[in-house]
Amino acid sequence: MASTIPPSGSSKDNPQSAGAESTSWDVELLRVLVSRNGSQVEAQWSIHPQLKQDLLPHEWQEITDLMGKVSGIVGTRFSQVLAQADPEPPTNA
C-alpha cells in the first residue's frame, strides 16, 4: 500500500536547504506496481488510505477508472519490453 517517506537528509547533507531544517515529509499518494511471474505480467495500483477517505464517491470512481487505464498501459508496455528483452526459449515438442 502507499507509504509515508521521511525527509531526506539534514541541511548539512543538502546544501540547498542550508540554514533551515526541512520539516516536510514526502507522501506517496499513488503507486503502480508491475510484477512478473514467468510470462505472466500483472499490474496493480494502490492509493494512500487517507486520500481514499477524503475523496467523494464520484471522485473515487474517476480515480479508479483512470488508474485502471494507467495500470493497463504500464502493464502492456512492461510486457512488450519483456518480450523483446527476454524471449521464451524454444521448446522441444
NORBELJO-V647257 format. One record per backbone hydrogen bond with DSSP energy under -1.0 kcal/mol. NH is the residue of the N-H (numbers start at 0). CO is the residue of the C=O. Records with the same first field share a line. If there is no record, write none. Layout:
# NORBELJO-V647257
NH=CO, CO
This chain:
# NORBELJO-V647257
4=25
13=9
16=13
17=14
19=16
25=4
27=2
30=45
32=43
34=41
36=39
39=36
41=34
43=32
45=30
47=28
51=47
52=48
53=49
59=55
60=56
61=57
62=58
63=59
64=60
65=61
66=62
67=63
68=64
69=65
70=66
71=67
72=68
73=69
74=70
75=71
76=72
77=73
78=74
79=75
80=76
81=77
82=78
83=79
84=80
85=81
